[in-house]
């Protein structure tokens, strides 16, 4: 029942070719604040080879180039494999609605910014206690502060020295609770498990990062009182 003459005129329809063979397509509609995937199709004999995932990633790259921060799509609940694929690709179910004797599942995915990707990279390296991977996310002249303006470390060398010691703690882990990003500034709320002077425990932390040219230029932390004997991870 779809009006494909109208769709070709009004929507973006990108075709995927592999070695000259047409294997699939994706139909995309731009909204004011998100990109809607109307259709994603892979030829039946060529499914299971990653073409669908490539098309979804293509749509996300397009959304990022347009300055949009969210993807949306909908599918039939009866297509359980489709719902599972979208879940694995980071989509969440927003709502379900009865439609023409079936159920439509509405899903969405928030896209992370370049600044968020940098901050997440350093958090992953922090939790892995990998000092080399951790330091790649910090600018050479970065500043590391305690809120509001107490300087704890200046420059990558001092930050590295500080974290070489920190990474020796066997229970070290930062659990992300919430994240907000505005332009190149990312604010994280975390529960951090550590080994304090008085023993193991956890502490609430609010961290504000300023990212410049793909590296953390400044980081400022506000920490609550330690809770000994507690584990946040």
TAMOWO-V625985 format. One record per pair of residues at least 12 apart in sequence whose ideal C-beta (glycine too) atoms are under 10 Angstrom apart, sorted by the first residue. I is the first residue (numbers start at 1). J is the second residue. Records with the same first field share a line. If there is no record, write none. Layout:
# TAMOWO-V625985
I=J ; J
This chain:
# TAMOWO-V625985
1=100
2=27 ; 38 ; 39
4=27 ; 39
7=27 ; 29 ; 38 ; 39
8=27
10=29
11=27 ; 28 ; 29 ; 30 ; 36 ; 38 ; 39
12=26 ; 27 ; 28 ; 29 ; 30 ; 35 ; 38 ; 59 ; 62
13=25 ; 26 ; 27 ; 28 ; 38 ; 39
14=26 ; 27 ; 28 ; 55 ; 58 ; 59 ; 62
15=41 ; 55
16=40 ; 41 ; 42 ; 43 ; 46 ; 51 ; 52 ; 54 ; 55 ; 58
18=46 ; 49 ; 51 ; 54
21=43 ; 46
22=43 ; 46
23=41 ; 42 ; 43 ; 45 ; 46 ; 47 ; 49 ; 51 ; 52 ; 54 ; 55
24=40 ; 41 ; 42 ; 43 ; 46 ; 47 ; 49 ; 51 ; 52 ; 54 ; 55
25=39 ; 40 ; 41 ; 42 ; 43 ; 55
26=38 ; 39 ; 40 ; 41 ; 42 ; 52 ; 54 ; 55 ; 56 ; 58 ; 59 ; 62
27=39 ; 40 ; 41 ; 59
28=40 ; 55 ; 58 ; 59 ; 62 ; 63 ; 71 ; 73
29=72
30=62 ; 63 ; 66 ; 68
31=68 ; 70 ; 72
32=68
33=67 ; 68 ; 69 ; 70 ; 72
34=63 ; 68 ; 69 ; 70 ; 71 ; 72 ; 108 ; 109 ; 110 ; 111
35=59 ; 60 ; 62 ; 63 ; 64 ; 66 ; 68 ; 69 ; 70 ; 71 ; 72 ; 73 ; 111
36=59 ; 63 ; 70 ; 71 ; 72 ; 73 ; 74 ; 108
37=55 ; 56 ; 59 ; 60 ; 63 ; 71 ; 72 ; 73 ; 74 ; 75 ; 86 ; 91 ; 107 ; 109
38=73 ; 74
39=55 ; 73 ; 75
40=52 ; 53 ; 55 ; 56 ; 58 ; 59 ; 73 ; 75 ; 82 ; 85 ; 86
41=55
42=54 ; 55
47=81
52=82 ; 85 ; 86 ; 89
53=85 ; 88 ; 89
56=71 ; 73 ; 85 ; 86 ; 89 ; 90 ; 91 ; 109
57=89
59=71 ; 73
60=89 ; 90 ; 109 ; 111
61=111
63=109 ; 111
64=111 ; 112 ; 113 ; 114
68=111
69=109 ; 110 ; 111 ; 112 ; 113 ; 116 ; 181
70=108 ; 109 ; 110 ; 111
71=86 ; 89 ; 90 ; 91 ; 107 ; 108 ; 109 ; 110 ; 111
72=91 ; 94 ; 106 ; 107 ; 108 ; 109
73=86 ; 91 ; 105 ; 106 ; 107 ; 108 ; 109
74=86 ; 94 ; 95 ; 96 ; 97 ; 99 ; 104 ; 105 ; 106 ; 107 ; 108
75=91 ; 103 ; 104 ; 105 ; 106 ; 107
76=99 ; 100 ; 102 ; 103 ; 104 ; 105
77=93 ; 96 ; 97 ; 98 ; 99 ; 102 ; 103 ; 104 ; 105
78=102 ; 103 ; 105
79=102 ; 105
80=105
82=105 ; 107
83=105 ; 107
86=105 ; 107 ; 108 ; 109
87=107 ; 109
89=107 ; 109
90=107 ; 108 ; 109 ; 110 ; 111 ; 112
91=105 ; 106 ; 107 ; 108 ; 109 ; 110
92=107 ; 108 ; 109 ; 110
93=105 ; 106 ; 107 ; 108
94=106 ; 107 ; 108
95=107 ; 108
110=179 ; 181
112=179 ; 181 ; 186
113=181 ; 182 ; 183 ; 184 ; 186 ; 211
114=181 ; 184 ; 211 ; 213 ; 214
115=181 ; 182 ; 183 ; 184 ; 185 ; 186 ; 209 ; 210 ; 211 ; 212 ; 214 ; 216
116=179 ; 180 ; 181 ; 186 ; 188 ; 209 ; 211
117=137 ; 186 ; 211 ; 214
118=136 ; 137 ; 138 ; 184 ; 186 ; 209 ; 211 ; 212 ; 213 ; 214 ; 215 ; 216
119=137 ; 176 ; 179 ; 181 ; 185 ; 186 ; 187 ; 188 ; 207 ; 208 ; 209 ; 211 ; 216 ; 219
120=137 ; 176 ; 179 ; 186 ; 188
121=133 ; 134 ; 136 ; 137 ; 214 ; 216
122=134 ; 135 ; 136 ; 137 ; 138 ; 174 ; 209 ; 211 ; 215 ; 216 ; 219
123=137 ; 174 ; 175 ; 176 ; 179 ; 188 ; 190 ; 207 ; 209
124=137 ; 174
125=137 ; 163 ; 167
126=163 ; 166 ; 167 ; 172 ; 173 ; 174 ; 190 ; 192
127=172 ; 173 ; 174 ; 175 ; 176 ; 192 ; 193 ; 233
128=167 ; 172 ; 173
129=163 ; 164 ; 166 ; 167 ; 168 ; 169 ; 170 ; 172 ; 173
130=167
131=160 ; 161 ; 163 ; 164 ; 166 ; 167
132=160
134=159 ; 160 ; 163 ; 164 ; 166 ; 167
135=156 ; 157 ; 159 ; 160 ; 163 ; 164
136=156 ; 214 ; 215
137=209 ; 211 ; 214 ; 215 ; 216
138=153 ; 155 ; 156 ; 159 ; 160 ; 163 ; 215 ; 216 ; 217 ; 219
139=155 ; 156 ; 159 ; 210 ; 211 ; 212 ; 213 ; 214 ; 215 ; 216 ; 217 ; 218
140=155 ; 156 ; 157 ; 215
141=154 ; 155 ; 156 ; 215 ; 217 ; 218
142=154 ; 155 ; 156 ; 158 ; 159 ; 209 ; 210 ; 212 ; 215 ; 216 ; 217 ; 218 ; 219
143=155 ; 158 ; 159 ; 210 ; 216 ; 217 ; 218 ; 219 ; 220
144=156 ; 158 ; 159 ; 162 ; 163 ; 216 ; 218 ; 219 ; 220 ; 221
145=208 ; 218 ; 219 ; 220 ; 221
146=220 ; 221 ; 222 ; 223
147=206 ; 207 ; 208 ; 220 ; 221 ; 222 ; 223
148=220 ; 222
149=220
150=220 ; 221
151=220
152=219 ; 220 ; 221
153=219
156=215 ; 216
159=216 ; 219
166=194 ; 195
168=195
169=193 ; 194 ; 195 ; 196 ; 200
170=195 ; 200
171=193 ; 194 ; 195 ; 200 ; 201 ; 202 ; 231 ; 232 ; 233
172=192 ; 193 ; 194 ; 195 ; 233
173=190 ; 191 ; 192 ; 193 ; 194 ; 202 ; 231 ; 232 ; 233
174=188 ; 190 ; 191 ; 192 ; 193 ; 194 ; 205 ; 207 ; 232 ; 233
175=189 ; 190 ; 191 ; 192 ; 193 ; 202 ; 205 ; 231 ; 232 ; 233
176=188 ; 189 ; 190 ; 191 ; 207
177=189 ; 190 ; 191 ; 204 ; 205 ; 206 ; 232
178=190 ; 206
179=207
180=208
181=209 ; 211
183=210 ; 211
184=209 ; 210 ; 211 ; 212 ; 213 ; 217
185=208 ; 209 ; 210 ; 211 ; 218
186=207 ; 208 ; 209 ; 210 ; 211 ; 216 ; 219
187=206 ; 207 ; 208 ; 209 ; 220
188=205 ; 206 ; 207 ; 208 ; 209 ; 221
189=204 ; 205 ; 206 ; 207 ; 222
190=202 ; 203 ; 204 ; 205 ; 206 ; 207 ; 221 ; 223 ; 232
191=203 ; 204 ; 205 ; 224 ; 227 ; 230 ; 231 ; 232 ; 233
192=204 ; 205 ; 207 ; 221 ; 223 ; 224 ; 226 ; 232 ; 233
193=230 ; 231 ; 232 ; 233
194=226 ; 232
196=226 ; 227 ; 228
197=226
198=226 ; 228 ; 229
199=226 ; 228 ; 229
200=226 ; 228 ; 229 ; 230 ; 231
201=225 ; 226 ; 227 ; 228 ; 229 ; 230 ; 231 ; 232
202=224 ; 226 ; 227 ; 228 ; 229 ; 230 ; 231 ; 232 ; 233
203=223 ; 224 ; 225 ; 226 ; 227 ; 228 ; 230 ; 232
204=222 ; 223 ; 224 ; 225 ; 226 ; 227 ; 232
205=221 ; 222 ; 223 ; 224 ; 232
206=220 ; 221 ; 222 ; 223 ; 224
207=219 ; 220 ; 221 ; 222 ; 223
208=220 ; 221 ; 222
209=221
